[in-house]
């Protein structure tokens, strides 16, 4: 299930309050902190404790595939 573009435009990282990248409608990614937030059943889980750190290879892949949330 795709995220609504209006919702995506207002979402921000709960840790640094910056914009997130949407990656394949499966996760939201903060490239500054290299943290990935899951999307479960179409609902973003924007909890710092639920985010995971990513590897260098994942970072490069997520940045290449990510869609800007438009709130920068």
Helices and strands as residue ranges (DSSP letters): H 5-10, E 21-23, E 27-30, E 35-40, E 43-44, G 48-50, E 52-53, H 56-65, E 67-68
